[in-house]
Every structure is written in C-alpha cells, then in structure tokens.
Amino acid sequence: MVKYVYSFDEGNKDMKNLLGGKGANLAEMTGIGLPVPPGFTISTEACTYYYKNNKTSPAGFDAEVKQNLEQLEKKLGKTLGDAQNRFS
C-alpha cells in the first residue's frame, strides 16, 4: 500500500518532491531539533491522485489521516474539537 501521510519526524529536506517544499522543510527542522510543533504532511502523491481521479481520495487515505490525527492528539495530550480541552 502506498503511504500518503508523513509525520514531520519521518521526513527530511531530500523528500521535497514527495512532501512539497514546506513539508520537507518542516521535516528537516524537526530532524535537526528546532522547536517545531508536531504535525504531518499529506504527500504530493495524494494530491496528484485526487486531481487525476475525479477529486476522490485514494484507498486507505482517510484511515491514514485518522491514524495520524490520533497520534498527534496523543503526542499533544489534547483532543481536536474538544471544547473542554482547547489548544492554547
């Protein structure tokens, strides 16, 4: 199965074609220890698929995004959309 979502700590500057310029730079800054909040990047392959296939997501994409959101919530100790536990 093709991977479409990469956490910042999985990438680096050499992955610019896959992660886009901003995604690759965020990954590189994370890798060298700069204070970057945790996050993830959706690959250029996912975007290409979307536009080549009538604006539909590739198989497994939604589950991959959901898994990365859950990992992000766990890292932050916060729940997205929880009014009682807002990001500050």
N, C-alpha and C positions, 0 to 999 in steps of 0.2 A: 504494500500500500504506500502511496506517495504521501510524504509529510508536507503539510501546508502551513503549520503554525510552529514558530520557533520562539522559545523564551529568550530574553536578552542574554542570558548566560550560556546559550548554546551557539551563538554566532560569533563572527569577527569581521574585520574590515574586508577580508578577502571574499566574503559572501555577498558583495554588493549586487551582483546580478540576480541573486535569489531573494535577498531581503530588501532590496532598494537601498538608496543612499542613506536615508535616515535610519532604517532598521539596522543596517550594517554598522553605522556609526554608534548607535546606542549599544549594540552588542559589544563593539570594540571598547567603548568607555567602561562598560560593565566589567569586561575582561581585564582591564588594566587597573581596576579598583577605584574608579571615580564614583562619587555618590549618585548613582542613578537609581531612581525608584524601580522596583521590579515591574516587569511587563513582558509583552510578547509582540511579535510581528507576524502578520499574515503575509505569506510569500507572494512574490510576483507570479509564481506558477498558479496560485489560486485565482489571482486577478485575471490572468490570461485565460484560464479555464472558464471563468464566469462570463467573459465577453465573447468567447468562441462558442458557448453553449446556451444561447438564449437567456443569459443572465440567471443561470442556475448554478448552484454550488456543487462542487464535486462530491462524490460519495464519501461519507465519513467526515466531511468538513465540519458540520455542525457539532458532532461529538468531540472533535479535536479542539474546537474553540471552547466548548463547555468544559472540557478537561483542563485546559489552560486557565480558564477563569477560576475554576475551583482551586487550582494550585496557587494562583495569585491571591485569592482570598485567604488561603491557609498561610501563605508567607506573611501577609499583612495582618492577620488576625482580625479581619473585617469581612463583612458580608455585603456585597454590592446590592444596592437597593434597600437595605435595612434602615429605616428611618431612625431607629433607636441606636444605631451603631454607625454614625456618619463618619466619612473620611474627613480629616481636618488638616 
